[in-house]
């Protein structure tokens, strides 16, 4: 642990490499550090670096998680298509099963995601595979 935010150091991505940054505009991550880092306190497992689409936003809102409406009182400006965001692994998996999953950046998706999502499913939605 780093001692200041409870964030474990040295987290890895789903490919086994050090995790890359997901987004600093908007600032994302459970720790709002731009990365999909996680810790035991992250009960939602915000570990999938997704490229948000309008289709996914509509799906998520209908499923009870409105990510497009701003909540400035929490420092959340709302998401729009093209934003990159650390999604809850279970929400991404639910959207995948419904055919609504957004694309992902594997290099910035935390290895902890693999407790909920299959690597092959993530790869099928990846934008950063060679």
Buried (B, 14 or more C-beta within 10 A) or exposed (E): EEEEBBBEEEBEBBBEEEBBBBBEEBBBBBBEBBBBBBBEEBEBBBBBBBBBBEBBBEBBEEEEBEBBEEEEEEEEEBBEEEBBBBBBBBBBBBBBEEEBBBBBBBBBBBBBBBEBBEBEBBEEBBBBEE
